[in-house]
Amino acid sequence: MSEAGLFVIVIVVFAGTLFLSTTVLQVVRFRWEHSNLLNKVKYNGTAKPVEAADEVLPVEGEGARRHFMRVIGRLGSFAKPKKEAEQGHLNQRFLRAGYRMRGAVIAFFGFKVFFAILFPCLLYVAILSLQKPFTSLHVSLSLIVAAIMGFYLPDGWLKFATLRRQEMLEKGFPDALDLLVVCVEAGMGLDQAISRVSEEMRLTNRVISDEFKVLNLELRAGMARRDALRNLAFRCGIADVNSLVTLMIQTDKYGTRVAQTLRVYSDSMRMKRYQKAEELAHKLPVKLVFPLILFIFPSLFVAIIGSALVQLYRMMGH
């Protein structure tokens, strides 16, 4: 086998290992979240506070975990941006991803440096284990690509977490608004209704519950309602939530009925969600063309024409 072929095999093995590790991590996290949800149901919906809602996965060995995070913190302190504007932009990204703990930026850059060192080391060990001669150019390029992949892997994870959280917000907001309408029409004040919705949505949509809980805490701390609502829109980063906040600020300013405004906007958001589902359904036949061409049509050709081709080959051979 040529050196180029071996080089491709090493890259494929490394990419497969990375994909398998990511998949295992997602499965473990899903099982952990599912277990937490079952525990909440078991203990009558008792929820963790907002600050502890987004903890990392539990790791055995508290001392080793503490030492590892200390190393990550040192790496992050070395690599974090020095400008306050860049740090503020990163804090906004983490806020929209649902991570409010202190030191998130330092941990983020610490993991970037850690993976940028870890991936080339793993790839170099894989190259040595093959015991095949590689040129220094191939090895150097492979290590550089692995370092770049490791450095930008946390960025992809952060973007994925943000998109996933925004998707959960979009799915849960119509239901939260319906509950808010019911509470307001039952005679509750808007602040009390927000607190009640944050409790009721804990089991079905934790993201919505956390956002409404933070909104309620800001209102209880004495912040003006319009400022608290604007903070909610800033944390969510969704156009529909921005429109809802603008509408609620105008409703509060001009003294119109809150329940009617929320009901109309809830119906509007639900209609948008229905239209989005219809759009995805209409795109499905186009997306099925490629699996049909690549996987189903060849098997059909083999099943239909294969026997005839075999008989024709035998006749030509005789």
C-alpha positions in Angstrom: 0.0 0.0 0.0 1.3 3.5 -0.9 2.1 6.1 1.7 -0.9 8.2 0.5 -3.2 5.3 1.2 -1.8 4.8 4.7 -2.1 8.5 5.3 -5.8 8.4 4.3 -6.4 5.3 6.6 -4.9 7.2 9.6 -7.1 10.2 9.0 -10.2 8.0 8.6 -9.4 6.1 11.8 -8.8 9.3 13.7 -12.1 10.9 12.4 -14.0 7.7 13.2 -12.6 7.7 16.8 -13.6 11.3 17.2 -17.1 10.7 15.9 -17.5 7.6 18.2 -16.3 9.6 21.3 -18.7 12.4 20.5 -21.6 10.0 20.1 -20.8 8.2 23.3 -20.7 11.5 25.2 -24.0 12.6 23.8 -25.6 9.3 24.7 -24.2 9.5 28.3 -25.5 13.0 28.6 -28.9 12.1 27.3 -29.2 9.2 29.8 -28.1 11.5 32.6 -30.7 14.1 31.7 -33.4 11.4 31.4 -32.4 10.1 34.9 -32.7 13.6 36.3 -36.1 14.0 34.8 -37.3 10.7 36.3 -35.9 11.8 39.7 -37.9 15.1 39.5 -41.1 13.2 38.8 -40.3 10.8 41.6 -39.7 13.5 44.1 -42.9 15.5 43.2 -41.3 17.8 40.7 -38.6 19.1 43.0 -36.2 21.1 40.8 -32.7 22.2 41.2 -32.0 26.0 41.3 -31.1 27.8 38.2 -27.5 28.1 39.0 -27.1 24.3 39.2 -29.3 23.6 36.2 -26.4 23.3 33.7 -23.7 21.5 35.6 -21.3 19.3 33.8 -21.5 15.5 33.9 -20.6 14.0 37.2 -17.1 12.5 37.2 -15.9 9.9 39.6 -13.0 11.0 41.8 -13.6 14.5 43.1 -9.9 15.1 43.7 -8.9 14.2 40.1 -11.7 16.3 38.7 -10.7 19.3 40.8 -7.1 18.9 39.7 -8.1 18.5 36.0 -10.3 21.6 36.1 -7.4 23.5 37.8 -5.2 22.6 34.8 -7.9 23.7 32.4 -8.3 27.0 34.2 -4.5 27.7 33.9 -4.6 26.9 30.2 -7.7 29.1 29.8 -6.1 32.0 31.7 -3.1 31.8 29.3 -5.2 31.7 26.1 -8.3 33.9 26.9 -8.7 37.2 25.0 -7.4 40.2 26.8 -9.9 42.7 25.4 -13.1 43.2 27.4 -15.2 43.5 24.2 -14.2 40.0 23.1 -14.9 38.6 26.6 -18.3 40.3 26.6 -19.1 38.8 23.2 -18.2 35.3 24.5 -20.2 35.9 27.7 -23.2 36.7 25.5 -22.7 33.4 23.5 -22.5 31.4 26.7 -25.5 33.2 28.1 -27.5 32.2 25.1 -26.2 28.6 25.3 -27.5 28.5 28.9 -24.2 28.6 30.8 -24.3 31.3 33.5 -21.5 30.0 35.8 -18.5 32.1 36.5 -15.3 31.2 34.7 -17.1 29.8 31.6 -14.9 31.8 29.3 -11.7 30.6 31.0 -12.9 27.0 30.9 -13.8 27.3 27.2 -10.4 28.5 26.2 -8.8 26.0 28.5 -10.6 23.1 26.7 -9.6 24.7 23.3 -5.9 24.5 24.2 -6.3 21.1 25.8 -7.9 19.5 22.7 -5.4 21.3 20.5 -2.7 19.4 22.4 -4.6 16.2 22.9 -5.6 15.5 19.3 -2.1 15.7 17.7 -0.8 13.5 20.5 -3.5 10.9 19.8 -2.9 11.1 16.1 0.9 10.7 16.6 0.4 7.6 18.8 -1.9 6.2 16.0 0.8 6.8 13.4 3.5 5.2 15.5 1.2 2.2 16.2 0.9 1.5 12.4 4.7 1.0 12.1 4.7 2.3 8.6 7.1 4.8 7.1 5.5 8.2 6.6 7.2 11.3 5.2 7.7 14.2 7.6 5.5 16.3 5.4 2.5 14.0 5.8 3.1 13.7 9.6 3.4 17.4 10.0 0.3 18.2 8.0 -1.7 15.6 9.9 -0.6 17.0 13.3 -1.5 20.5 12.2 -4.9 19.5 11.0 -5.5 17.6 14.2 -4.5 20.6 16.3 -6.8 22.9 14.3 -9.7 20.4 14.7 -9.1 20.2 18.4 -8.9 24.0 18.8 -12.1 24.7 17.0 -14.1 21.7 18.4 -15.4 23.7 21.5 -16.6 26.4 19.1 -18.7 23.8 17.3 -20.0 22.4 20.6 -21.0 25.9 21.8 -22.8 26.7 18.5 -24.6 23.3 18.7 -25.6 24.0 22.3 -26.9 27.4 21.4 -29.0 26.1 18.5 -30.4 23.3 20.6 -31.4 25.6 23.4 -33.0 28.1 20.9 -34.9 25.2 19.3 -36.2 24.2 22.8 -37.3 27.8 23.4 -39.1 28.0 20.1 -40.9 24.7 20.8 -41.9 25.6 24.4 -42.8 29.3 24.2 -46.4 28.8 22.8 -47.2 26.4 25.6 -45.7 28.7 28.2 -47.8 31.6 26.8 -50.9 29.5 27.0 -50.2 28.8 30.7 -49.5 32.5 31.2 -52.8 33.4 29.7 -54.6 30.9 32.0 -52.9 32.3 35.1 -53.6 35.9 34.1 -57.2 35.2 33.3 -57.6 33.4 36.7 -56.8 36.7 38.4 -53.0 36.5 39.0 -50.8 39.4 38.5 -48.3 39.2 35.7 -45.3 38.7 38.1 -47.1 35.9 39.9 -48.1 34.3 36.7 -44.5 34.3 35.5 -43.4 32.6 38.7 -46.2 30.0 38.4 -45.3 29.2 34.8 -41.6 28.8 35.7 -42.7 26.1 38.2 -45.2 24.4 35.9 -42.8 24.2 32.9 -40.0 22.6 34.9 -40.8 19.1 33.9 -41.7 19.6 30.3 -39.2 22.3 29.2 -36.4 23.1 31.6 -35.0 25.9 29.4 -38.3 27.9 29.4 -38.6 27.3 33.2 -35.1 28.6 33.8 -35.6 31.8 31.7 -38.9 32.6 33.4 -37.3 31.9 36.8 -34.5 34.4 36.1 -37.1 36.9 34.8 -39.1 36.5 38.0 -35.9 36.9 40.2 -35.1 40.1 38.3 -38.6 41.5 38.9 -38.5 40.5 42.6 -35.1 42.3 42.9 -36.7 45.6 41.9 -35.8 45.8 38.2 -38.2 47.6 36.0 -40.5 45.2 34.0 -39.4 46.6 30.6 -35.7 46.1 31.5 -36.3 42.5 32.8 -38.2 41.7 29.6 -35.4 43.1 27.4 -33.0 41.0 29.3 -35.1 38.0 28.6 -35.0 38.8 24.9 -31.3 39.3 25.0 -30.7 35.9 26.7 -32.9 34.0 24.3 -31.7 35.6 21.1 -34.8 34.6 19.1 -36.8 37.0 16.8 -40.2 35.7 18.1 -39.2 36.4 21.7 -37.9 39.9 20.7 -41.3 40.6 19.1 -43.1 39.3 22.1 -41.1 41.4 24.5 -41.7 44.5 22.4 -45.4 43.8 22.4 -45.5 43.2 26.1 -43.6 46.5 26.8 -46.1 48.4 24.6 -49.0 46.6 26.4 -47.6 47.6 29.8 -47.0 51.1 28.6 -50.5 51.8 27.2 -52.4 49.7 29.7 -54.1 47.3 27.3 -55.2 43.8 28.3 -52.2 41.5 28.8 -54.2 38.2 28.5 -55.6 39.1 25.0 -52.2 40.2 23.8 -50.5 36.9 25.0 -53.3 34.8 23.5 -53.0 36.4 20.1 -49.2 36.1 20.1 -49.4 32.5 21.3 -51.6 31.6 18.4 -49.2 33.4 16.0 -46.2 31.5 17.4 -48.1 28.2 17.2 -49.0 28.9 13.5 -45.4 29.7 12.7 -44.4 26.4 14.3 -47.0 24.5 12.3 -45.9 26.2 9.1 -42.3 25.3 9.8 -43.3 21.7 10.3 -45.1 21.8 6.9 -42.0 23.3 5.3 -39.9 20.5 6.6 -42.4 17.9 5.4 -42.4 19.4 1.9 -38.6 19.3 1.8 -38.5 15.6 2.8 -39.1 14.2 -0.8 -36.2 16.2 -2.1 -33.9 15.0 0.7 -35.0 11.3 0.0 -33.7 11.5 -3.5 -30.0 11.0 -2.6 -30.6 7.9 -0.3 -32.8 6.4 -3.1 -30.1 6.9 -5.7 -27.2 5.8 -3.6 -28.7 2.9 -1.6 -32.1 1.7 -2.8 -31.8 1.9 -6.6 -28.6 -0.2 -6.8 -30.1 -3.0 -4.7 -33.2 -2.9 -6.9 -31.1 -3.2 -10.0 -29.2 -6.1 -8.6 -32.4 -7.9 -7.6 -34.2 -7.3 -10.9 -31.4 -7.4 -13.5 -28.8 -9.5 -11.6 -30.2 -12.9 -12.4 -30.5 -12.0 -16.1 -27.0 -10.7 -16.3 -25.7 -13.9 -14.6 -27.6 -16.1 -17.2 -26.3 -13.9 -20.0 -22.7 -14.2 -18.8 -23.0 -18.0 -18.6 -24.4 -18.2 -22.1 -21.7 -16.0 -23.5 -19.1 -18.0 -21.6 -20.3 -21.2 -23.3 
